[in-house]
Amino acid sequence: MADEHVLQSWWAGLTPEQRERAVTIASGPAPRGMAIDDLTASMILAGLPTSRLVWTGQSEHLLEMFDDIAAFVVAAGGAS
């Protein structure tokens, strides 16, 4: 489970475009596959937990956004 303060700090540092992508990913069903990009890098640098997914040939299946982070993103995205 991610620390609420870490989540809030991470969210505050995202650009509007990154927030939009995060909400789109978080709104999908689990597992929420993510590409290795600037958004994913921001999660790793913030120390948020992630999980490596099996490579399927699709770039969006490299990393997973966990349920607790997705719940935070959906809530924060609705408040933005």
FIBA-412853 format. One record per atom (N, C-alpha, C, O): residue number from 1; residue in one letter; z, x, y. Coordinates in pm, whole numbers, plus 50000, padded with zeros to 5 digits. Layout:
<rs>
(NUM, 'A', (Z, X, Y))
...
</rs>
This chain:
<rs>
(1, 'M', (50000, 50085, 49882))
(1, 'M', (50000, 50000, 50000))
(1, 'M', (50000, 50089, 50124))
(1, 'M', (50074, 50187, 50132))
(2, 'A', (49918, 50054, 50219))
(2, 'A', (49906, 50132, 50342))
(2, 'A', (50015, 50094, 50441))
(2, 'A', (50054, 49977, 50451))
(3, 'D', (50064, 50193, 50514))
(3, 'D', (50164, 50173, 50617))
(3, 'D', (50102, 50095, 50734))
(3, 'D', (49992, 50127, 50778))
(4, 'E', (50172, 49994, 50782))
(4, 'E', (50122, 49908, 50890))
(4, 'E', (50091, 49988, 51017))
(4, 'E', (49990, 49963, 51083))
(5, 'H', (50176, 50083, 51050))
(5, 'H', (50154, 50165, 51169))
(5, 'H', (50026, 50249, 51155))
(5, 'H', (49949, 50262, 51250))
(6, 'V', (50005, 50304, 51037))
(6, 'V', (49884, 50383, 51011))
(6, 'V', (49761, 50294, 51024))
(6, 'V', (49661, 50334, 51084))
(7, 'L', (49768, 50173, 50968))
(7, 'L', (49656, 50079, 50979))
(7, 'L', (49626, 50045, 51124))
(7, 'L', (49510, 50044, 51165))
(8, 'Q', (49730, 50017, 51201))
(8, 'Q', (49710, 49982, 51342))
(8, 'Q', (49652, 50098, 51421))
(8, 'Q', (49563, 50078, 51504))
(9, 'S', (49699, 50219, 51397))
(9, 'S', (49646, 50337, 51465))
(9, 'S', (49500, 50360, 51428))
(9, 'S', (49417, 50390, 51513))
(10, 'W', (49470, 50346, 51299))
(10, 'W', (49331, 50361, 51253))
(10, 'W', (49241, 50259, 51320))
(10, 'W', (49135, 50293, 51371))
(11, 'W', (49283, 50132, 51319))
(11, 'W', (49204, 50025, 51378))
(11, 'W', (49181, 50048, 51527))
(11, 'W', (49070, 50027, 51578))
(12, 'A', (49283, 50091, 51597))
(12, 'A', (49272, 50116, 51741))
(12, 'A', (49170, 50225, 51772))
(12, 'A', (49109, 50224, 51879))
(13, 'G', (49151, 50319, 51681))
(13, 'G', (49058, 50428, 51703))
(13, 'G', (48914, 50399, 51665))
(13, 'G', (48827, 50483, 51688))
(14, 'L', (48888, 50282, 51606))
(14, 'L', (48752, 50249, 51565))
(14, 'L', (48669, 50199, 51683))
(14, 'L', (48720, 50138, 51776))
(15, 'T', (48540, 50228, 51676))
(15, 'T', (48447, 50174, 51775))
(15, 'T', (48423, 50027, 51742))
(15, 'T', (48451, 49984, 51631))
(16, 'P', (48371, 49949, 51838))
(16, 'P', (48338, 49809, 51806))
(16, 'P', (48241, 49796, 51688))
(16, 'P', (48255, 49704, 51608))
(17, 'E', (48145, 49886, 51677))
(17, 'E', (48050, 49882, 51566))
(17, 'E', (48119, 49912, 51433))
(17, 'E', (48089, 49849, 51332))
(18, 'Q', (48212, 50008, 51432))
(18, 'Q', (48286, 50039, 51311))
(18, 'Q', (48375, 49921, 51271))
(18, 'Q', (48387, 49889, 51153))
(19, 'R', (48436, 49857, 51369))
(19, 'R', (48519, 49739, 51340))
(19, 'R', (48435, 49628, 51278))
(19, 'R', (48479, 49563, 51183))
(20, 'E', (48316, 49608, 51331))
(20, 'E', (48228, 49504, 51278))
(20, 'E', (48192, 49535, 51132))
(20, 'E', (48194, 49445, 51048))
(21, 'R', (48159, 49660, 51104))
(21, 'R', (48127, 49699, 50966))
(21, 'R', (48248, 49683, 50875))
(21, 'R', (48235, 49636, 50762))
(22, 'A', (48365, 49721, 50924))
(22, 'A', (48488, 49709, 50845))
(22, 'A', (48516, 49563, 50809))
(22, 'A', (48553, 49533, 50696))
(23, 'V', (48499, 49474, 50905))
(23, 'V', (48523, 49331, 50879))
(23, 'V', (48423, 49278, 50778))
(23, 'V', (48460, 49201, 50689))
(24, 'T', (48298, 49318, 50789))
(24, 'T', (48196, 49275, 50693))
(24, 'T', (48232, 49319, 50552))
(24, 'T', (48223, 49241, 50457))
(25, 'I', (48274, 49445, 50539))
(25, 'I', (48313, 49497, 50407))
(25, 'I', (48438, 49427, 50357))
(25, 'I', (48444, 49386, 50241))
(26, 'A', (48537, 49412, 50444))
(26, 'A', (48665, 49351, 50405))
(26, 'A', (48651, 49205, 50366))
(26, 'A', (48729, 49155, 50285))
(27, 'S', (48552, 49137, 50420))
(27, 'S', (48533, 48995, 50391))
(27, 'S', (48467, 48971, 50256))
(27, 'S', (48463, 48857, 50208))
(28, 'G', (48414, 49076, 50195))
(28, 'G', (48348, 49062, 50066))
(28, 'G', (48448, 49061, 49951))
(28, 'G', (48565, 49093, 49968))
(29, 'P', (48399, 49026, 49833))
(29, 'P', (48487, 49024, 49715))
(29, 'P', (48516, 49165, 49665))
(29, 'P', (48437, 49257, 49685))
(30, 'A', (48629, 49181, 49601))
(30, 'A', (48665, 49311, 49541))
(30, 'A', (48582, 49330, 49415))
(30, 'A', (48552, 49232, 49348))
(31, 'P', (48546, 49451, 49381))
(31, 'P', (48569, 49572, 49459))
(31, 'P', (48477, 49579, 49580))
(31, 'P', (48359, 49542, 49572))
(32, 'R', (48532, 49626, 49692))
(32, 'R', (48458, 49634, 49817))
(32, 'R', (48400, 49774, 49832))
(32, 'R', (48465, 49864, 49885))
(33, 'G', (48278, 49790, 49785))
(33, 'G', (48215, 49921, 49788))
(33, 'G', (48182, 49966, 49928))
(33, 'G', (48137, 49887, 50011))
(34, 'M', (48203, 50095, 49954))
(34, 'M', (48174, 50153, 50085))
(34, 'M', (48092, 50280, 50066))
(34, 'M', (48113, 50355, 49971))
(35, 'A', (47999, 50302, 50158))
(35, 'A', (47925, 50427, 50161))
(35, 'A', (48013, 50536, 50223))
(35, 'A', (48109, 50505, 50293))
(36, 'I', (47980, 50661, 50197))
(36, 'I', (48049, 50771, 50264))
(36, 'I', (47982, 50787, 50399))
(36, 'I', (47873, 50843, 50409))
(37, 'D', (48047, 50739, 50502))
(37, 'D', (47994, 50744, 50637))
(37, 'D', (48108, 50764, 50735))
(37, 'D', (48219, 50797, 50694))
(38, 'D', (48082, 50743, 50863))
(38, 'D', (48185, 50764, 50964))
(38, 'D', (48304, 50670, 50947))
(38, 'D', (48417, 50709, 50975))
(39, 'L', (48281, 50547, 50904))
(39, 'L', (48390, 50452, 50883))
(39, 'L', (48479, 50497, 50768))
(39, 'L', (48602, 50499, 50780))
(40, 'T', (48418, 50533, 50657))
(40, 'T', (48494, 50583, 50542))
(40, 'T', (48568, 50711, 50578))
(40, 'T', (48684, 50728, 50540))
(41, 'A', (48503, 50800, 50649))
(41, 'A', (48568, 50925, 50691))
(41, 'A', (48689, 50895, 50778))
(41, 'A', (48791, 50963, 50766))
(42, 'S', (48680, 50794, 50865))
(42, 'S', (48795, 50760, 50951))
(42, 'S', (48913, 50711, 50867))
(42, 'S', (49028, 50740, 50900))
(43, 'M', (48885, 50638, 50758))
(43, 'M', (48992, 50592, 50670))
(43, 'M', (49060, 50711, 50601))
(43, 'M', (49182, 50718, 50591))
(44, 'I', (48978, 50804, 50553))
(44, 'I', (49032, 50921, 50483))
(44, 'I', (49114, 51007, 50579))
(44, 'I', (49223, 51052, 50545))
(45, 'L', (49061, 51030, 50700))
(45, 'L', (49133, 51111, 50799))
(45, 'L', (49263, 51045, 50843))
(45, 'L', (49359, 51114, 50876))
(46, 'A', (49267, 50912, 50844))
(46, 'A', (49389, 50840, 50881))
(46, 'A', (49492, 50842, 50768))
(46, 'A', (49608, 50804, 50788))
(47, 'G', (49450, 50885, 50649))
(47, 'G', (49542, 50889, 50536))
(47, 'G', (49552, 50758, 50462))
(47, 'G', (49647, 50737, 50386))
(48, 'L', (49455, 50667, 50483))
(48, 'L', (49457, 50539, 50412))
(48, 'L', (49413, 50561, 50267))
(48, 'L', (49328, 50645, 50240))
(49, 'P', (49472, 50484, 50175))
(49, 'P', (49435, 50502, 50035))
(49, 'P', (49294, 50451, 50008))
(49, 'P', (49253, 50348, 50063))
(50, 'T', (49221, 50521, 49926))
(50, 'T', (49086, 50480, 49883))
(50, 'T', (49075, 50509, 49734))
(50, 'T', (49159, 50578, 49676))
(51, 'S', (48971, 50457, 49675))
(51, 'S', (48946, 50482, 49534))
(51, 'S', (48800, 50514, 49515))
(51, 'S', (48713, 50446, 49570))
(52, 'R', (48772, 50616, 49438))
(52, 'R', (48635, 50653, 49409))
(52, 'R', (48578, 50555, 49308))
(52, 'R', (48644, 50521, 49210))
(53, 'L', (48455, 50509, 49331))
(53, 'L', (48388, 50419, 49237))
(53, 'L', (48283, 50496, 49159))
(53, 'L', (48240, 50604, 49200))
(54, 'V', (48243, 50440, 49048))
(54, 'V', (48139, 50502, 48966))
(54, 'V', (48006, 50493, 49039))
(54, 'V', (47972, 50388, 49094))
(55, 'W', (47932, 50601, 49040))
(55, 'W', (47801, 50604, 49105))
(55, 'W', (47705, 50512, 49031))
(55, 'W', (47688, 50524, 48909))
(56, 'T', (47643, 50419, 49103))
(56, 'T', (47549, 50325, 49043))
(56, 'T', (47408, 50345, 49097))
(56, 'T', (47317, 50270, 49061))
(57, 'G', (47389, 50444, 49181))
(57, 'G', (47260, 50463, 49244))
(57, 'G', (47254, 50398, 49381))
(57, 'G', (47157, 50416, 49455))
(58, 'Q', (47356, 50323, 49415))
(58, 'Q', (47364, 50258, 49545))
(58, 'Q', (47472, 50325, 49627))
(58, 'Q', (47586, 50339, 49582))
(59, 'S', (47437, 50366, 49748))
(59, 'S', (47533, 50442, 49829))
(59, 'S', (47659, 50364, 49861))
(59, 'S', (47765, 50423, 49881))
(60, 'E', (47650, 50232, 49866))
(60, 'E', (47769, 50153, 49900))
(60, 'E', (47871, 50147, 49786))
(60, 'E', (47975, 50084, 49800))
(61, 'H', (47842, 50209, 49675))
(61, 'H', (47932, 50205, 49561))
(61, 'H', (48003, 50337, 49538))
(61, 'H', (48033, 50373, 49424))
(62, 'L', (48030, 50411, 49645))
(62, 'L', (48096, 50540, 49632))
(62, 'L', (48247, 50532, 49648))
(62, 'L', (48321, 50608, 49585))
(63, 'L', (48295, 50441, 49732))
(63, 'L', (48437, 50431, 49762))
(63, 'L', (48474, 50284, 49772))
(63, 'L', (48389, 50201, 49804))
(64, 'E', (48598, 50252, 49746))
(64, 'E', (48644, 50112, 49752))
(64, 'E', (48747, 50093, 49861))
(64, 'E', (48837, 50176, 49878))
(65, 'M', (48735, 49983, 49937))
(65, 'M', (48838, 49942, 50032))
(65, 'M', (48937, 49853, 49956))
(65, 'M', (48897, 49751, 49901))
(66, 'F', (49063, 49891, 49953))
(66, 'F', (49164, 49817, 49878))
(66, 'F', (49200, 49684, 49944))
(66, 'F', (49176, 49663, 50063))
(67, 'D', (49259, 49595, 49864))
(67, 'D', (49293, 49460, 49909))
(67, 'D', (49383, 49459, 50033))
(67, 'D', (49359, 49380, 50125))
(68, 'D', (49487, 49544, 50036))
(68, 'D', (49579, 49539, 50150))
(68, 'D', (49511, 49584, 50278))
(68, 'D', (49541, 49531, 50386))
(69, 'I', (49422, 49681, 50270))
(69, 'I', (49348, 49725, 50388))
(69, 'I', (49250, 49615, 50430))
(69, 'I', (49236, 49587, 50549))
(70, 'A', (49183, 49554, 50333))
(70, 'A', (49090, 49446, 50364))
(70, 'A', (49161, 49329, 50431))
(70, 'A', (49108, 49272, 50526))
(71, 'A', (49279, 49294, 50383))
(71, 'A', (49355, 49184, 50444))
(71, 'A', (49390, 49217, 50589))
(71, 'A', (49380, 49131, 50676))
(72, 'F', (49431, 49341, 50614))
(72, 'F', (49462, 49383, 50750))
(72, 'F', (49337, 49375, 50838))
(72, 'F', (49343, 49322, 50949))
(73, 'V', (49225, 49427, 50789))
(73, 'V', (49100, 49429, 50867))
(73, 'V', (49054, 49288, 50900))
(73, 'V', (49015, 49261, 51014))
(74, 'V', (49059, 49197, 50805))
(74, 'V', (49018, 49059, 50829))
(74, 'V', (49108, 48995, 50935))
(74, 'V', (49060, 48927, 51025))
(75, 'A', (49238, 49018, 50925))
(75, 'A', (49331, 48964, 51024))
(75, 'A', (49309, 49025, 51160))
(75, 'A', (49304, 48954, 51261))
(76, 'A', (49296, 49157, 51165))
(76, 'A', (49276, 49226, 51293))
(76, 'A', (49140, 49191, 51353))
(76, 'A', (49127, 49177, 51475))
(77, 'G', (49039, 49177, 51268))
(77, 'G', (48906, 49143, 51316))
(77, 'G', (48899, 49004, 51376))
(77, 'G', (48822, 48980, 51469))
(78, 'G', (48980, 48913, 51325))
(78, 'G', (48986, 48778, 51380))
(78, 'G', (49061, 48774, 51513))
(78, 'G', (49039, 48684, 51594))
(79, 'A', (49149, 48872, 51533))
(79, 'A', (49227, 48877, 51657))
(79, 'A', (49153, 48949, 51768))
(79, 'A', (49188, 48937, 51885))
(80, 'S', (49048, 49026, 51731))
(80, 'S', (48974, 49104, 51830))
(80, 'S', (48883, 49018, 51913))
(80, 'S', (48813, 49069, 52001))
</rs>
